Amino acid sequence: MDISEVKFYMMLQGYINLLLKFVMMTAILYLPIFFILKKKGKGFIRQLSYLLCFLSLFLVIFATIILFNLPIDFKPEQYTLNLEPFRWLKEANIKQRIMVEISPNIILFIPLGFFIPTVFKKGRELYKTAFLVFMVTISIESFQYLIGRSSDVDDVIANLVGGIIGYGIFELFNFLCKDKDWWRCFLGEKANNL
């Protein structure tokens, strides 16, 4: 195993650790909202789709903006912007770039691509989900540029690929589970009393 693979697995382990902490923190903070929505007729399974969508968006924002940028500086000494798609293919260590930057960007956006169509009924078409993922990633890259972090068109492409993979997983679930009550409750197509 070379150094790029070690870095990738360390980053992946870090993301998983963060995810577990966020799940626990969010579950505790979500309890009051759960009971309010329960009174409005939203069952646990449907609320779970809201919670997981919010959690995936929060994880994206945390991992891309907050994690390495405290305190946030709106007057950085330098700005870095790459508008040349696939420039990393010309670099010497392509494998390291894929393992450390491209793969995590794809993986990070898969949950968002999955949960957008579960929460938003009007977002259950590929182009609508892809547009929302694109807008989220453009917003993040623009903000990163403003605070002095690198902003890269390759990140936009990788994030969009992750969102499209997530949508594909949603479609697979929709195909395999369309007659299952729990899935219809998760999508808000059927009321549940849990």
C-alpha positions in Angstrom: 0.0 0.0 0.0 1.5 3.3 -1.0 1.1 6.7 0.7 -1.8 7.9 -1.4 -3.8 4.8 -0.4 -3.0 5.3 3.2 -4.1 8.9 3.0 -7.3 7.9 1.3 -8.2 5.3 3.9 -7.3 7.8 6.7 -9.6 10.3 5.1 -12.4 7.7 4.7 -12.0 6.7 8.3 -12.2 10.3 9.3 -15.4 10.8 7.3 -17.0 7.7 8.8 -16.0 8.9 12.3 -17.5 12.3 11.6 -20.7 10.7 10.2 -21.2 8.7 13.3 -20.8 11.7 15.5 -23.2 13.8 13.3 -25.8 11.0 13.4 -25.7 10.9 17.2 -25.7 14.7 17.6 -28.5 15.2 15.0 -30.6 12.5 16.6 -30.5 14.3 20.0 -31.1 17.7 18.4 -33.9 16.3 16.2 -36.1 14.9 19.0 -38.1 18.1 19.6 -38.7 18.5 15.8 -39.7 14.8 15.7 -42.6 15.3 18.2 -43.8 18.5 16.5 -43.9 16.8 13.0 -45.5 13.7 14.6 -48.4 15.9 15.8 -48.7 17.1 12.2 -49.1 13.6 10.9 -45.5 12.9 9.7 -44.5 9.5 10.8 -41.1 8.3 11.8 -40.2 6.7 8.5 -41.0 9.9 6.5 -39.2 12.1 9.0 -36.1 9.8 8.7 -35.9 10.8 5.0 -35.9 14.5 6.1 -33.3 13.9 8.7 -31.0 11.9 6.5 -31.2 14.5 3.7 -30.4 17.3 6.1 -27.6 15.2 7.6 -26.0 14.6 4.2 -26.2 18.3 3.3 -24.7 19.2 6.6 -21.9 16.6 6.2 -21.1 18.1 2.7 -20.9 21.6 4.1 -18.9 20.6 7.1 -16.4 18.5 5.1 -15.9 21.0 2.3 -16.1 24.4 4.1 -15.9 24.2 7.9 -13.5 21.3 8.6 -10.3 22.9 7.4 -11.3 26.6 7.5 -11.7 27.7 11.1 -11.7 30.6 11.5 -13.1 31.6 8.1 -11.2 34.4 6.5 -13.0 36.6 3.9 -9.8 38.5 3.1 -7.3 35.7 2.2 -3.8 36.4 1.0 -4.3 34.4 -2.2 -7.1 32.9 -4.3 -6.8 29.7 -6.3 -9.1 28.9 -9.2 -8.9 26.1 -11.7 -11.3 26.3 -14.7 -9.6 23.7 -16.8 -11.5 20.4 -16.6 -9.5 17.3 -16.0 -6.2 19.2 -15.5 -5.2 16.5 -13.0 -4.8 14.0 -15.8 -1.7 15.9 -16.9 -0.1 15.7 -13.4 2.6 13.2 -12.5 0.7 11.4 -9.7 -2.7 10.7 -11.0 -3.4 7.8 -8.6 -2.8 10.0 -5.6 -5.1 12.7 -6.9 -7.9 10.2 -7.6 -7.5 8.6 -4.1 -7.2 11.8 -2.1 -9.3 14.3 -3.9 -11.6 12.9 -6.7 -12.9 9.8 -4.9 -13.8 11.5 -1.6 -15.7 14.2 -3.6 -17.7 11.6 -5.4 -18.4 9.6 -2.2 -19.4 12.7 -0.3 -22.2 13.7 -2.7 -23.7 10.2 -3.2 -26.0 10.5 -0.2 -27.2 14.0 -1.3 -28.1 12.6 -4.7 -30.0 9.8 -3.0 -31.9 11.9 -0.5 -32.9 14.8 -2.6 -35.5 12.8 -4.6 -36.7 11.0 -1.4 -37.5 14.3 0.3 -38.6 16.4 -2.7 -41.3 14.8 -4.8 -40.7 17.4 -7.5 -37.0 16.4 -7.5 -37.6 12.8 -8.6 -36.2 13.3 -12.1 -32.5 13.0 -12.9 -32.1 16.5 -14.3 -33.8 18.1 -11.3 -31.6 16.2 -8.8 -28.5 16.9 -10.9 -29.4 20.6 -11.0 -29.8 20.8 -7.2 -26.5 19.0 -6.7 -24.9 21.2 -9.2 -26.2 24.4 -7.4 -25.0 23.1 -4.0 -21.5 22.3 -5.4 -21.2 25.6 -7.3 -22.2 27.4 -4.1 -19.6 25.5 -2.1 -16.9 26.1 -4.6 -17.7 29.8 -4.9 -17.6 30.1 -1.1 -14.3 28.2 -0.9 -12.9 30.7 -3.5 -14.0 33.7 -1.4 -12.4 32.3 1.7 -9.1 31.5 0.0 -9.4 27.8 -0.5 -8.9 26.3 -3.9 -11.9 26.3 -6.2 -11.7 23.6 -8.9 -14.0 22.7 -11.8 -12.9 19.1 -11.3 -14.5 19.2 -7.8 -17.7 20.4 -9.4 -17.5 17.5 -11.9 -16.7 14.9 -9.2 -19.5 16.2 -6.9 -22.0 16.0 -9.8 -20.9 12.5 -10.6 -21.5 11.5 -6.9 -24.9 13.1 -7.0 -25.9 11.2 -10.2 -24.6 8.0 -8.7 -26.8 8.7 -5.6 -29.8 9.3 -7.9 -29.1 6.0 -9.6 -29.1 4.3 -6.2 -32.5 6.0 -5.5 -33.9 4.7 -8.8 -32.7 1.2 -8.0 -34.4 1.4 -4.6 -37.5 2.8 -6.2 -37.5 -0.1 -8.7 -36.8 -2.8 -6.2 -39.0 -1.5 -3.3 -41.8 0.4 -5.0 -44.4 -2.0 -3.6 -42.9 -2.1 -0.1 -44.8 -0.1 2.5 -41.7 1.2 4.3 -40.3 2.6 1.0 -43.6 4.3 0.2 -43.7 5.8 3.7 -40.1 6.9 3.3 -41.0 8.8 0.1 -44.1 10.3 1.7 -46.5 8.4 -0.6 -48.1 6.6 2.2 -48.9 7.7 5.7 -47.4 5.7 8.6 -48.1 5.7 12.3 -44.7 4.8 13.6 
